[in-house]
């Protein structure tokens, strides 16, 4: 369910990053860290949408790198 995607291949994590919903983004990431293995978290963070963008790409495009402060 966590990686369920819309028609563009975006999961909730992607959308939270793209629209700078910091609390949602951090909540999803914190849940993943507590409930998934390190390998699963890495796969989750590096998941791509249909255009091949990860959450890192999406936030960099809108210069909202604050999203990643303190999560890794």
KEKOL-730279 format. One record per residue (C-alpha): x, y, z; residue in one letter. Coordinates in steps of 0.05 Angstrom, whole numbers, plus 5000, padded with zeros to 4 digits. Example, Ala and Ser with C-alpha at 12.3 -4.5 7.8 and 13.67 -1.06 7.14 Angstrom:
% residues 2
{pt {5246,4910,5156},'a'}
{pt {5273,4979,5143},'s'}
This chain:
% residues 72
{pt {5000,5000,5000},'x'}
{pt {5057,5047,5016},'x'}
{pt {5081,5045,4944},'x'}
{pt {5013,5046,4912},'x'}
{pt {5016,5095,4855},'x'}
{pt {4971,5139,4813},'x'}
{pt {4969,5138,4737},'x'}
{pt {5034,5177,4734},'x'}
{pt {5070,5125,4778},'x'}
{pt {5073,5173,4837},'x'}
{pt {5066,5145,4908},'x'}
{pt {5043,5188,4966},'x'}
{pt {5116,5198,4984},'x'}
{pt {5130,5228,4915},'x'}
{pt {5071,5275,4920},'x'}
{pt {5089,5298,4990},'x'}
{pt {5159,5315,4965},'x'}
{pt {5135,5348,4901},'x'}
{pt {5085,5393,4936},'x'}
{pt {5131,5406,4996},'x'}
{pt {5083,5374,5047},'x'}
{pt {5139,5369,5098},'x'}
{pt {5099,5339,5155},'x'}
{pt {5067,5286,5110},'x'}
{pt {5135,5270,5078},'x'}
{pt {5169,5263,5146},'x'}
{pt {5111,5222,5174},'x'}
{pt {5115,5172,5117},'x'}
{pt {5190,5169,5121},'x'}
{pt {5190,5160,5197},'x'}
{pt {5138,5104,5191},'x'}
{pt {5181,5070,5138},'x'}
{pt {5243,5074,5182},'x'}
{pt {5207,5043,5241},'x'}
{pt {5171,4988,5203},'x'}
{pt {5216,4969,5144},'x'}
{pt {5285,4940,5140},'x'}
{pt {5342,4986,5118},'x'}
{pt {5341,4952,5049},'x'}
{pt {5266,4963,5043},'x'}
{pt {5273,5036,5064},'x'}
{pt {5327,5047,5011},'x'}
{pt {5282,5015,4958},'x'}
{pt {5224,5058,4981},'x'}
{pt {5265,5123,4979},'x'}
{pt {5294,5107,4910},'x'}
{pt {5227,5086,4879},'x'}
{pt {5215,5123,4814},'x'}
{pt {5152,5149,4781},'x'}
{pt {5136,5140,4707},'x'}
{pt {5186,5193,4685},'x'}
{pt {5241,5159,4725},'x'}
{pt {5244,5213,4780},'x'}
{pt {5256,5196,4853},'x'}
{pt {5233,5240,4910},'x'}
{pt {5303,5271,4908},'x'}
{pt {5293,5292,4835},'x'}
{pt {5224,5320,4849},'x'}
{pt {5245,5364,4907},'x'}
{pt {5308,5387,4872},'x'}
{pt {5266,5410,4813},'x'}
{pt {5229,5459,4858},'x'}
{pt {5289,5474,4902},'x'}
{pt {5256,5447,4964},'x'}
{pt {5316,5409,4991},'x'}
{pt {5293,5427,5062},'x'}
{pt {5250,5364,5056},'x'}
{pt {5312,5321,5065},'x'}
{pt {5344,5359,5123},'x'}
{pt {5358,5310,5179},'x'}
{pt {5327,5247,5150},'x'}
{pt {5390,5209,5132},'x'}
